[in-house]
């Protein structure tokens, strides 16, 4: 994923996944591959990554005026997670 700066309307990203569940593998792979570039392109954006055993894999975006949107990415490949992620952050535009 080529990282780019996100719209100012995106205020925070929260990523939750299980550190050992096969259903979270795609999200873990996406984070390992994309996080450094995302953070470099968006240094002021809080990107919170939380691991907990047995939880569903999800990405939560907080936008202007406190609006939040969640996408569940359980059992998706890293490529499918990337597509869902791009769609989610595009809502900030």
PyMOL commands that set and color helices and strands:
alter all, ss='L'
color gray80, all
select helices_A, chain A and resi 22-41+64-66+78-90
alter helices_A, ss='H'
color red, helices_A
select strands_A, chain A and resi 10-17+46-51+58-63+68-72
alter strands_A, ss='S'
color yellow, strands_A
deselect
rebuild
show_as cartoon
